[in-house]
Amino acid sequence: MDAKKAEKIAKALSDPNRLMILKEFKKNKDCLYCCNLGDTISLAQPSISHHMKLLIDSELITSDKEGRNVKYALNNKMLDEYINFIKALKI
């Protein structure tokens, strides 16, 4: 992972609402539908969409359209790469 990608992920993780969204993936076995997020997170739908876009752009989550719904999944591979990048900074 290059520094630019790590910076993008760090910025995505710097917001408490996005961290709360990521925690919801763990509760729901790493998979959520867009309609479920509105039920579990007390944010307006436009705010949720904004946060989801940033998480998708940073590749921390993936999205798949299934008919009229969008299925989101946690990208564990990208999280592992980011964690390894941070660990490599340690002396």
Secondary structure, DSSP 4 states (H G I P E B T S, - for coil): --HHHHHHHHHHHTSHHHHHHHHHHHHTTTEEEHHHHHHHS-S-HHHHHHHHHHHHHTTSEEEEEETTEEEEEE-HHHHHHHHHHHHHH--
